[in-house]
């Protein structure tokens, strides 16, 4: 059965082009022209992923994302023509999995869509990284703490994986940015800080007093080798 995608876009011409392209590549696309319709459709139907425009005629994409993510963990790609980094930071904080600036190539959207959906696939037979009660399954792109799945976006899982496989080493922001180039994280330091804050909220017993991801002021971060 084809994966169901909700496309939230008030530009009908663009929505038609994207729907046709994704349809040709095996997806079943439903189009919503505004934020209220998107929330109603996700609540009543449920989708495997959402492509969400930031600028909508009623409520903005950030509010739509916040509302949906408060109830479920469906992957969300936000489309934006705005260049303000703060919008992207807010999006990360409320759970957006990826951003794609307009105009964009349909092939890039397809690649990003497939990437954010991989972490929802069944677990393969692969080697997991284990640190006490924390387990990081690279094949399934998921992490769990004491058996409870951590709610991480694809960006956040990739960042956690980079740190975990270099456990015990001091990793600068530049090093982490280089490691995340494949997922096109915005090149400003606070993005890393926002992601790490979110990761800590999922893997630390006390996020305000972290024991697994340690900050070294002026140097970067250390992922602890020894964990309970």
Residue pairs with C-beta under 8 A, 6 or more apart in sequence:
2 26
2 27
2 28
3 26
3 27
3 28
3 48
3 49
3 117
4 27
4 28
4 30
4 45
4 46
4 47
4 48
5 22
5 27
5 28
5 29
5 30
5 47
5 48
5 49
5 50
5 51
5 113
6 29
6 30
6 32
6 38
6 41
6 42
6 45
6 47
6 49
6 50
6 51
7 15
7 18
7 19
7 22
7 29
7 30
7 31
7 32
7 50
7 51
8 32
8 33
8 34
8 35
8 37
8 38
8 50
8 51
8 52
8 53
8 56
8 61
8 64
9 15
9 18
9 31
9 32
9 33
9 51
9 53
9 79
10 33
10 34
10 53
10 55
10 56
10 57
11 53
12 33
15 31
15 33
17 106
18 29
18 51
18 106
18 109
19 29
19 31
21 106
21 109
21 110
22 29
22 106
22 109
22 110
22 113
23 29
25 110
27 113
30 41
30 45
30 47
32 38
32 41
33 57
34 56
34 57
34 58
34 59
35 56
35 58
35 59
35 60
35 61
35 63
35 64
36 58
36 59
38 50
38 52
38 64
38 68
39 64
39 67
39 68
41 47
42 50
42 68
42 72
42 74
43 71
46 72
46 74
47 74
48 74
48 75
48 117
48 120
49 74
49 75
49 76
49 77
49 113
49 116
49 117
50 68
50 74
50 75
50 76
50 77
51 76
51 77
51 79
51 109
51 113
52 61
52 64
52 65
52 76
52 77
52 78
52 79
52 96
53 61
53 78
53 79
53 80
54 60
54 61
54 62
54 78
54 79
54 80
54 81
54 82
54 87
54 91
55 61
55 80
55 81
55 82
56 64
61 78
61 79
61 80
62 87
62 90
62 91
62 94
65 76
65 78
65 91
65 94
65 95
65 96
66 94
66 95
68 74
68 76
69 76
69 94
69 95
73 95
73 151
75 97
75 116
75 117
75 119
75 120
75 153
75 154
76 95
76 96
76 97
76 98
77 96
77 97
77 98
77 99
77 100
77 109
77 112
77 113
77 116
78 91
78 96
78 98
78 99
78 100
79 99
79 100
79 101
79 102
79 104
80 87
80 88
80 99
80 100
80 101
80 102
81 101
81 102
83 101
85 186
85 188
85 190
85 191
88 99
88 186
88 191
89 190
89 191
89 194
91 99
92 153
92 155
92 191
92 194
92 195
92 198
93 194
93 198
95 153
96 153
97 116
97 153
97 154
97 155
98 112
98 115
98 116
98 153
98 154
98 155
98 183
99 186
100 108
100 109
100 112
115 154
115 183
116 153
116 154
118 141
118 154
119 140
119 141
119 142
119 154
119 157
121 140
121 141
122 140
123 137
123 139
123 140
123 142
124 139
124 140
125 139
126 137
126 138
126 139
126 140
127 138
128 135
128 136
128 137
128 138
129 135
129 136
129 138
129 161
129 164
129 165
130 136
131 164
131 167
131 212
131 224
131 225
131 226
131 227
132 226
132 227
132 228
133 145
133 146
133 227
133 228
134 143
134 144
134 145
134 203
134 212
134 227
135 143
135 144
135 145
136 143
136 160
136 161
136 164
137 143
137 144
138 161
141 154
141 157
142 149
142 150
142 152
142 157
143 149
143 150
143 152
143 157
143 160
143 202
143 203
144 150
145 202
145 203
150 199
150 202
150 203
151 202
152 160
152 198
152 199
152 202
153 198
154 183
155 180
155 183
155 185
155 195
156 195
156 198
156 199
158 179
158 180
158 182
158 183
159 176
159 179
159 180
159 192
159 195
159 196
159 199
160 199
160 203
162 171
162 176
162 179
162 180
163 171
163 176
163 213
163 221
163 223
164 223
166 223
167 223
167 224
167 225
168 222
168 223
168 224
168 225
169 222
169 223
170 216
170 219
170 220
170 221
170 222
171 220
171 221
171 222
171 223
172 219
172 220
173 189
173 192
173 220
175 220
176 192
176 220
176 221
177 185
177 187
177 192
185 191
185 192
185 195
196 213
196 221
197 207
199 213
200 207
200 210
200 212
200 213
201 207
203 212
203 213
204 210
204 211
204 212
204 213
205 211
211 224
211 227
211 228
212 223
212 224
212 227
213 221
213 222
213 223
213 224
214 221
214 222
214 223
214 224
215 221
216 222
